[in-house]
């Protein structure tokens, strides 16, 4: 259960390392994608206190808001628009140290300063994205990219 998460401090990498088996346990045996994504967002928000963390799911020609934690968000994003749409279009992780410097950034909140977006790939197709925002500039790096990818890999495996 979510309330059983063992929230630990330490380096960012140590926190991810400790959180991974807990997220794996939350996903174990659960096949509902929305339930799993909801638990992942809750675990990440609780562990790291991110400003916003959530998923957008591909529905037709748009990303549509899925499970998230944080303030209200943009509901629909076109392919190639903003950081999320660009990550979807390119099927790659994007780290943005300063969202004001990203061409075409969609400002769902003026409080968001940096962002990391990772595509959720299933059977070689992008089916969604994980979007994480920080109120700090340079809030994300290769450590976040590595461990958030490991979390996404759990989702893909769980829902095969």
Number of C-alpha atoms within 10 A of each C-alpha: 8 13 7 8 16 12 14 13 12 9 9 14 13 11 16 24 12 18 21 17 12 20 20 16 13 19 22 13 10 12 13 11 15 13 13 22 21 16 20 27 23 19 24 20 19 14 19 14 14 18 19 22 25 24 27 27 22 22 12 9 10 19 23 18 19 18 20 23 23 15 10 10 14 13 12 17 21 17 19 15 17 17 26 28 24 21 26 30 15 13 19 16 23 19 22 22 19 16 24 16 11 13 10 13 16 17 14 12 14 10 12 19 21 23 27 26 26 25 28 26 18 15 8 8 12 19 17 26 28 26 22 27 24 22 16 16 16 16 19 18 13 9 12 17 17 13 18 21 17 14 19 19 14 17 23 15 10 17 14 8
